[in-house]
Amino acid sequence: MCATERCASCPSLWRVDHDHLDVARERVRLHLSRGLYDAALQDVDQALASAPDDAELQRLRVVALLDSGRSQWALDAANHALVADPDDPTLHLLASMALSRLGHHGDAVAAAGESARLAPFEPEPQRQLARAYAAGGPQWSAEARLAAGRALELGPREADSHLAMVDAVFPQGRRPGRRDLELAEHHVRAALDLEPESPMALNELARIQMARRRPAAAAGTLARAVSGSPQEQLFHANMDVALTNNVAIAHWALFLSVFIIGRIDAIPERPRFGIIAGLSLLAVGFIVVRLLREVPTARGAYLRGFARRQPLVAIWACLLLVGVLAFLLGAATGFAGAYGIGVGCLLVGAVLSWVAWARNR
């Protein structure tokens, strides 16, 4: 007798198998909550091997693929599951998320719209529809705001509904007008009233602070967001922007100071080296103080991750440090060659700053 026939003839075995799947689902959810995506995928694949038609396990597999950054695989998994259950609104929702990350904004709108049609009284499909419209470009701004408004009607006491409106009026990568910025901040504050330590709300608040040219406040807010969700790469990317801004401020302030002081013939060479060395220490101190303030914990791990994500900026920062050491050496020894090395580092750093800007734009 095969295993299936044995289970069919013994209800207790069906109950054990059902309980086993419940445990497997909970274990996958626990892995996902901890950011252990590979472990989640391993467990969900093992569970699906014994229950390939389990709808919840299929959804969890799509979520694990999405959260681990495997957007194309997530889309393929969602489409595969939709063949068996084309009326599952959650699968259409997840497919829309994957399509958005792949840049297929029109298809993402269609998938989110289908999810909203199948679940007309749920706010999450409307939230995803708003995000998909917003990502598609300014030509869909009105539709994005309409969907976000519908999400607020369906879930007025949910922070994510307010954040969907923020996405609609202040999409990633675009500069909002003054009124849109005020509206975005209003909804971010409303989201934080509902969930004071929401990492996503804190990230949106930091984006608004950066748009208002308050980088120090933005960096502090992002530090709170990262501490609340250390696995979220978007928060780290925004933290990288804040740290890069600090390097840029220190570099260009020192660059201009060296250029101006170098043009003042009335200052003797040795005192000139001393002034430049003092300014160099101020530049390094500025970066260090900002780093201590903006990254309160696990600085070593953050800096290693920063070097992997932003290698050009990391090289730029190292060149700035080498330049500062050269200026200090020149001030201590009077060696004119050290001054030339320092200036050379600043010039190469200036080139790297433009390359990094073009790459990250």
Secondary structure, 3 states (H helix, E strand, C coil): CCHHHHHHCCHHHHHHHHHHHHHHHHHHHHHHHCCCHHHHHHHHHHHHHHCCCCHHHHHHHHHHHHHCCCHHHHHHHHHHHHHHCCCCHHHHHHHHHHHHHCCCHHHHHHHHHHHHHHCCCCHHHHHHHHHHHHHCCHHHHHHHHHHHHHHHHHCCCCHHHHHHHHHHHCCCCCCCCHHHHHHHHHHHHHHHHHCCCCHHHHHHHHHHHHHCCCHHHHHHHHHHHHHHCCCCHHHHHHHHHHHHHHHHHHHHHHHHHHHHHHCCCCCCHHHHHHHHHHHHHHHHHHHHHHHHHHCCCCHHHHHHHHHHHCHHHHHHHHHHHHHHHHHHHHHHHCCHHHHHHHHHHHHHHHHHHHHHHHHHC
